[in-house]
Each structure stands twice: as structure tokens, then as C-alpha cells.
Amino acid sequence: MIGIVLVILVTTAVVVGMLGFVVRSLLFVSEPNEALIFAGTRRQIGPGEELGYRIVRGGRSMRTPLLEAVHRMDLTMFTIDVVVQNAYSKGGIPLNVVGVANVKVAGDEPLLDNAIERFLGKTRPEVMRIAKETLEGNLRGVLAQLTPEQVNEDKTRFAQNLIEEAEHDMHRMGLVLETLKIQNVSDDVGYLNSIGRIRGAAVRREAAIAEANAQSEAAVQKATNSMESEISRLDADLEISRQQFKKRIADAVSKRAAMIAEAEGQVAATIAQVKAEIERQRARVLQVQRKLDAEVVQPAEADCKAAEERARGDAARIVEQGKAQAGALRLMVEQYRKVGPHAREVLALQKMLPLVWSVSGAQQKLVIKKITVLPRRSGGGDESDLARSAIGTAEQLRAATGIDLAAIARRLGAPPPPSKPPIPDGGT
């Protein structure tokens, strides 16, 4: 009995285990983030349209043994880094764009059907690669429609245009683009930096203009306030100056009257003094004239008459001396002409004879360099003395001055030498 019960229990356990194994191998449970595709059975989806699979999401289903195969498709979201290098924008400027996209496989039909047809059996990295290449292509297409300024200034609009452009391609593949964010937009030619510098310079310029305007307005207001205060001060000073000027005018008028009266009195006194001085000077002039006449004029007239008389006497003497000298010169000229060609030497001798005493050197020590023997006196005393004197004078003159009177006399008495014939050209 116990053995039968044991057999029954064992049999029951085996059957339950086999049933559990069968149920476990045939029953599939779908997680909320996945879809189960039971391929192998056909189902009607519309008039004349059938599908060779069925989809189970968020539930469970039994697989038909030997007729169906079960595939799992992950519906979780995955992140893709979208990077585009040297993508030409509308202005022809190559841009570099970096963005992040969140993509997932669609969980609703008919998009899920598209995903099953295209990605069933593919790994998740392959799906991510396809989605990334698709997004990068769409990104290049959107960049070609926008200028660099539009891409850089409004990244939200740029991302929205990209989402709208990529949704069509994503839906055809059964993918859903959840979010797309543009992280950075740059370029290799520095175009965006130039735009940024230009905008920054414009902003700084506007700020500087605004600051300058504010400062100028403040300066104008300050200058206006200063001008008004200065005008008020000047008006007060002007009024004070006017009162002081009026006071000075009154003082000057009264002082002028006093000064005029004083000046008139001084002038009257001066005039009276000058008149008295004029009368005194007139009397003194008459006195001085008489004194000058007695002391200067009359003696001067007497001296003038005496000088005239002396001058007449001197003139008569000079005239007589001139006449005598003229007569003497006339006689000398006549004698000079009578003597003939030797008159010049005789005249020179006459002029030199008074100098003999000085020339002879009688007042100096006598140095004998040459002795000349004179002839003895003959019977005629006067003629011998004259010859001796002439010879002695000539020797002394030659010794003192080097003038040889005998040689001069010989040259004067000798006939002129014959002229030499002209030397022909080239002669020696």
C-alpha cells in the first residue's frame, strides 16, 4: 500500500515537473520595456493583409510548440552622440556641430511593425549605429538650409527643425526621437568667433555709447548747474560792482571839483610867478646885453681891427718875400739854363755843401779807411784852397754816403756809348 502511494506521488511529481517544464518553456512573459514577437503564425490585420507574427507587450502568452519562435525586442531608450564635422551651412561656411539625441524603438503599431521588419535579430549597437548615421545625415540637410548666424543664435529652433526633418526617416525605421539637444556649434575658419567678437564689440560699443551719453548728460547737467550758480554769483558781483562804481563816480566827481579848484589856484599862482619871472628876465636881458657889449663885443671889435691890421702887414711881408723868392728862382732858372747839361750836378752840389759838416762825421770818432794825398799849394792860394776843399769834400761824401762825385762828373762829360745791335731771334 505504501509502495503504491509512493509510486503515485513520484508519478504525480514527475507529471507536475514535466508540466511545469512544458509551461515554463512555452509561456513567455513580456516586461514593460520590451516586446515579444511570436513568429510563425499568421494573423489577419485588415482586408487582404496578414502578418506572419504577433506582438505581446506588457503581458504573457503561450508559444505554439513547433510552430512559433519567440524574439525579444528592447524598447528602452538609448543615447546617441551626434557629431558632424565640416558640414556646409547656407552661407557656405563649414560648421562643426555636436549634439545628443535620445532614441528608442517605437512601442506602438504600426511603427513597431517597421522596427520589427528592420531591426529584428540585430544587436543594440547596430541599431544605435543606424540611428546615429541617419541623424547625422538629417543634421547635414538641416545645416544646409540655415545660416551660421541662425544655427548659433537659436539652437532651440535648430534642434526643432532637425527633429522635424528626422522624424520622417525615424518613423520609417520604427524609431522614435525622444529628445535632441545641440551642445556646441563651432567652425574651423573662425567665422562664429568673428561674429561673436562683432556682436561683443557692438554690445560694448552700445554700452560705451550709453555710458558716454549718460556721462555727457551728467556733465551737461553739472555744467548747467555750475553755469546757473556762476551766473547768479556774477549777477551779484555785477550789482556790487555797479554800486561800487556809482560810489566811485560820486567820489571822483567831488574829488575832481576839489582838484580842479586846487589846480586852478596853482595855475594862477604859477602864471603870476612866470609873469614876474618874465619881467625880471627882460630886465636881466638888457643888463646882459650891455655887459656883453662892453666886455665882449667892443674888445672883440678892437681885436678884429688889430688882427686885420696884422694880417695886412703879414700879407704885405709874404707878398714881398714871394716876389723876392720868385726873382731869385727866376735868376736861378736863368743860370740853370746858362750852365747847360751840368746844371743838375752843380745844383745838387750846392744843396749838399751845407750838409758836409754833418756828413763828414766831425762830431764822431774818425776811422781812417783810406788816405788821399792832396797836391801841395801852388802860388795861387785861393785856387789851390778851392781844389783841396772840393777834393776833400768829394772824398768825405763818398766815404760817408757812397756817392762818387768824380765818377758822376766823368759820366756826364763822356759821349754816350753806341747802342748795341738788336739780337736776332735764336741768337746767343
C-alpha positions in Angstrom: 0.0 0.0 0.0 2.8 2.4 0.9 4.6 1.5 -2.2 1.6 2.3 -4.4 1.3 5.7 -2.7 4.9 6.4 -3.2 4.6 5.4 -6.9 1.6 7.7 -7.2 3.4 10.5 -5.5 6.5 10.1 -7.7 4.4 9.8 -10.8 2.5 12.9 -9.8 5.7 14.8 -9.1 7.1 13.8 -12.4 4.0 14.8 -14.2 3.9 18.1 -12.4 7.5 18.7 -13.1 7.0 17.9 -16.7 4.0 20.1 -16.9 6.0 22.9 -15.2 8.9 22.5 -17.6 6.5 22.5 -20.5 4.7 25.5 -19.2 7.9 27.3 -18.5 9.3 26.6 -22.0 6.1 27.6 -23.7 4.9 30.5 -21.6 6.7 33.8 -22.2 6.2 37.0 -20.1 6.8 40.4 -21.7 8.5 43.1 -19.5 7.1 46.7 -19.7 10.2 47.8 -21.6 10.2 45.1 -24.2 8.1 43.5 -26.8 7.7 39.8 -27.6 7.4 38.7 -31.2 5.9 35.3 -31.8 6.8 34.5 -35.3 5.3 31.6 -37.2 1.6 32.1 -37.1 -0.3 34.3 -39.4 -3.0 36.8 -38.3 -5.4 39.0 -40.2 -4.8 42.7 -39.8 -7.0 44.1 -42.5 -8.8 43.2 -45.7 -6.4 41.1 -47.6 -3.5 41.9 -45.2 -1.9 39.3 -43.0 1.1 39.3 -40.7 3.3 36.3 -40.0 3.9 37.3 -36.3 2.1 38.5 -33.3 3.3 41.0 -30.8 2.9 40.9 -27.0 3.7 43.9 -24.8 3.5 44.0 -21.1 1.8 40.6 -20.7 2.3 36.9 -21.3 1.5 34.4 -24.0 2.0 30.8 -24.8 4.1 29.8 -27.7 2.7 27.3 -30.0 5.1 24.4 -29.9 6.9 23.7 -33.1 5.0 26.5 -34.9 6.2 29.7 -33.3 9.5 31.2 -32.4 9.8 34.0 -29.8 12.0 37.0 -30.2 12.5 39.8 -27.7 12.9 43.5 -28.8 14.3 46.0 -26.3 12.2 49.2 -26.1 14.4 51.1 -23.7 15.8 54.5 -24.7 19.4 54.8 -25.8 21.6 57.9 -26.1 23.4 58.8 -29.3 26.2 61.3 -29.6 25.6 63.2 -32.9 28.8 64.7 -34.2 29.1 66.4 -37.6 32.4 67.8 -38.9 32.7 70.4 -41.8 29.1 70.4 -42.6 28.4 73.3 -45.0 25.8 75.8 -43.9 23.6 78.0 -46.1 26.3 80.7 -46.4 29.0 78.1 -47.5 30.7 78.1 -44.1 31.7 74.7 -42.8 30.4 74.1 -39.3 31.1 71.5 -36.6 28.0 70.5 -34.6 27.9 68.4 -31.5 24.6 67.2 -30.1 22.9 64.5 -28.0 19.8 62.5 -29.1 17.7 60.1 -27.1 16.2 57.5 -29.4 14.0 54.4 -28.7 12.3 51.7 -30.6 8.6 52.6 -31.1 6.3 50.6 -28.9 3.1 51.1 -30.8 1.9 49.8 -34.1 2.4 50.4 -37.0 5.8 51.9 -36.0 6.7 48.8 -34.1 6.0 46.8 -37.2 8.5 48.9 -39.1 11.1 48.3 -36.3 10.4 44.6 -36.4 10.9 44.4 -40.1 14.2 46.3 -40.0 15.9 45.5 -36.7 14.6 42.1 -35.6 17.7 40.0 -35.0 20.1 43.0 -34.9 22.1 43.8 -31.8 21.6 47.1 -30.0 24.9 48.6 -31.1 23.9 48.1 -34.7 20.6 49.8 -34.1 22.4 52.7 -32.5 24.8 53.0 -35.4 22.0 53.1 -37.9 20.1 55.7 -35.9 23.3 57.8 -35.5 24.1 57.8 -39.2 20.5 58.7 -40.0 20.5 61.6 -37.6 23.9 62.9 -38.9 22.6 62.9 -42.4 19.5 64.8 -41.3 21.7 67.2 -39.4 23.7 68.0 -42.5 20.5 68.5 -44.5 19.2 71.0 -41.9 22.5 72.8 -41.7 22.4 73.4 -45.5 19.1 75.3 -45.0 20.3 77.6 -42.2 23.0 80.3 -42.0 25.7 80.1 -39.4 24.1 83.0 -37.5 20.7 81.2 -37.3 22.4 78.0 -36.2 24.5 79.7 -33.5 21.9 82.2 -32.2 18.8 79.9 -31.9 19.9 76.4 -31.1 16.4 75.5 -29.9 14.9 76.3 -33.3 17.7 74.5 -35.0 17.0 71.4 -32.9 13.3 71.6 -33.6 14.0 71.8 -37.4 16.2 68.8 -37.0 13.6 66.8 -35.1 11.0 67.7 -37.8 13.4 66.6 -40.5 14.5 63.4 -38.8 11.1 62.2 -37.6 10.0 61.0 -41.0 13.1 58.8 -41.5 12.9 57.6 -37.9 9.3 56.6 -38.2 10.0 54.7 -41.4 12.6 52.6 -39.4 10.3 52.3 -36.4 12.3 54.5 -34.2 11.2 57.4 -32.1 13.3 60.5 -31.5 12.5 61.5 -28.0 14.8 64.4 -27.5 17.6 66.2 -29.4 19.9 68.8 -27.8 22.6 70.8 -29.7 25.5 71.1 -27.3 28.1 73.0 -29.4 28.4 74.7 -32.8 31.8 75.7 -34.0 33.8 76.2 -37.2 37.4 75.8 -38.2 37.7 79.1 -40.1 36.8 81.3 -37.1 33.6 82.6 -38.6 31.4 82.2 -35.5 34.2 83.7 -33.3 34.3 86.7 -35.6 30.5 87.0 -35.3 30.8 86.8 -31.6 33.5 89.4 -31.5 31.5 91.6 -33.8 28.4 91.2 -31.6 30.5 91.6 -28.5 32.1 94.7 -29.9 28.7 96.0 -30.9 27.4 95.4 -27.4 30.4 97.0 -25.8 30.1 99.9 -28.3 26.4 100.4 -27.4 27.3 100.1 -23.7 30.1 102.6 -24.2 27.8 104.9 -26.1 25.1 104.6 -23.4 27.7 105.3 -20.8 29.2 108.2 -22.7 25.7 109.6 -23.3 24.9 109.2 -19.6 28.2 110.8 -18.7 27.7 113.6 -21.2 24.2 114.2 -19.9 25.5 114.3 -16.3 28.3 116.6 -17.4 25.8 118.8 -19.2 23.6 118.9 -16.2 26.6 119.6 -14.0 27.8 122.3 -16.3 24.3 123.8 -16.5 24.1 123.9 -12.7 27.6 125.3 -12.5 26.7 127.9 -15.1 23.5 128.9 -13.3 25.3 129.2 -10.0 28.1 131.1 -11.7 25.7 133.4 -13.4 23.9 134.1 -10.1 27.3 134.8 -8.5 28.3 137.0 -11.4 25.0 138.9 -11.2 25.5 139.5 -7.6 29.1 140.6 -8.2 28.0 142.8 -11.1 25.4 144.5 -8.9 28.0 145.0 -6.2 30.4 146.4 -8.8 27.7 148.7 -10.1 27.1 150.2 -6.6 30.8 150.5 -6.0 31.2 152.2 -9.4 28.5 154.6 -8.6 30.1 155.4 -5.3 33.5 155.8 -7.0 31.9 158.1 -9.6 30.4 160.3 -6.9 33.7 160.4 -5.1 35.6 161.1 -8.3 33.1 164.0 -9.2 33.6 165.6 -5.8 37.3 165.0 -5.9 37.5 166.3 -9.4 35.9 169.6 -8.4 38.3 170.0 -5.5 41.3 169.1 -7.7 40.1 171.5 -10.4 39.8 174.3 -7.9 43.2 173.4 -6.4 44.8 173.1 -9.9 43.2 176.5 -11.0 44.7 178.1 -7.9 48.2 176.5 -8.6 48.0 177.5 -12.2 47.0 181.1 -11.3 49.9 181.3 -8.9 52.3 179.7 -11.4 51.1 182.2 -14.1 51.7 185.2 -11.8 55.2 183.8 -10.9 56.0 183.2 -14.5 54.9 186.8 -15.5 57.1 188.2 -12.7 60.0 186.0 -13.8 59.5 187.1 -17.4 59.7 190.8 -16.4 62.8 190.0 -14.3 64.4 188.1 -17.2 63.6 191.0 -19.6 65.4 193.4 -17.3 68.3 190.9 -17.0 68.5 190.5 -20.8 69.0 194.3 -21.2 71.7 194.1 -18.5 73.4 191.1 -20.1 73.3 192.8 -23.5 75.0 195.9 -22.2 77.6 193.8 -20.3 78.3 191.6 -23.3 78.6 194.8 -25.5 81.1 196.3 -23.0 83.0 193.1 -22.2 82.8 191.0 -25.3 81.6 192.9 -28.4 83.8 196.0 -28.1 87.0 194.1 -27.2 86.3 191.7 -30.0 85.8 194.5 -32.5 89.1 196.1 -31.3 90.8 192.7 -31.6 89.3 192.2 -35.0 90.6 195.5 -36.2 94.1 194.8 -34.8 94.0 191.3 -36.4 93.1 192.9 -39.7 96.0 195.3 -39.5 98.4 192.5 -38.5 97.1 190.4 -41.4 97.6 193.2 -43.8 101.2 193.6 -42.6 101.8 189.9 -42.7 100.3 189.7 -46.2 102.5 192.6 -47.5 105.5 190.8 -46.0 104.6 187.5 -47.5 103.9 189.2 -50.9 107.3 190.8 -50.8 109.0 187.6 -49.7 107.2 185.8 -52.5 108.3 188.4 -55.0 111.9 188.1 -53.8 111.8 184.3 -53.9 110.2 184.4 -57.3 113.0 186.8 -58.5 115.7 184.5 -57.0 114.1 181.4 -58.6 113.9 183.3 -61.9 117.6 184.1 -61.7 118.4 180.5 -60.7 116.5 179.2 -63.6 118.3 181.6 -65.9 121.6 180.4 -64.5 120.5 176.8 -64.7 119.7 177.2 -68.4 123.0 179.0 -69.0 125.1 176.3 -67.3 123.6 173.7 -69.6 123.6 169.9 -69.0 125.8 170.1 -65.9 123.4 172.4 -64.1 121.8 169.5 -62.3 125.1 168.3 -60.7 126.0 171.8 -59.7 122.7 172.4 -58.1 122.9 169.0 -56.3 126.4 170.0 -55.2 125.2 173.4 -53.9 122.4 171.6 -51.9 124.9 169.1 -50.5 127.5 171.6 -49.4 125.6 172.7 -46.3 125.4 169.1 -45.3 129.1 168.5 -45.5 129.7 169.2 -41.8 127.2 166.6 -40.7 128.1 164.1 -43.4 131.8 164.5 -42.7 131.3 163.0 -39.3 133.4 165.6 -37.5 131.2 165.1 -34.4 132.0 161.3 -34.4 135.1 159.2 -33.9 137.2 159.2 -37.0 138.0 155.8 -38.5 140.6 156.1 -41.3 139.9 153.5 -44.1 141.6 155.4 -46.9 144.1 158.2 -47.2 144.1 160.5 -50.2 147.2 162.7 -50.9 146.3 166.2 -52.0 148.6 168.3 -54.1 150.7 171.0 -52.5 149.7 174.5 -52.6 150.9 176.4 -55.5 151.4 180.1 -55.9 147.7 180.9 -56.2 146.3 180.5 -52.8 142.6 180.8 -53.4 142.6 178.4 -56.4 144.6 175.7 -54.5 142.4 176.0 -51.5 139.2 175.6 -53.6 140.6 172.5 -55.2 141.7 171.0 -52.0 138.3 171.7 -50.4 136.5 170.2 -53.4 138.6 167.1 -53.4 138.3 166.7 -49.6 134.5 167.2 -49.7 134.1 164.7 -52.5 136.2 162.1 -50.6 134.3 162.6 -47.4 131.0 162.4 -49.2 132.0 159.2 -50.9 133.2 157.7 -47.6 130.0 158.7 -45.7 127.3 158.1 -48.3 129.0 156.1 -51.1 128.3 158.8 -53.7 131.3 159.3 -56.0 131.1 162.9 -57.4 134.1 162.4 -59.7 132.5 159.3 -61.3 129.3 161.2 -61.8 131.2 164.1 -63.5 133.1 161.7 -65.8 129.8 160.1 -66.9 128.2 163.4 -67.6 131.2 164.6 -69.7 131.7 161.3 -71.7 129.9 160.8 -75.0 127.0 158.3 -74.9 128.0 154.7 -75.7 127.0 153.3 -79.1 123.8 151.3 -79.0 124.1 147.6 -79.4 122.5 146.0 -82.5 119.4 144.0 -81.8 119.9 140.3 -81.1 118.1 138.2 -83.7 115.7 135.5 -82.6 117.6 132.4 -81.6 120.9 134.2 -81.1 123.2 133.6 -78.2 
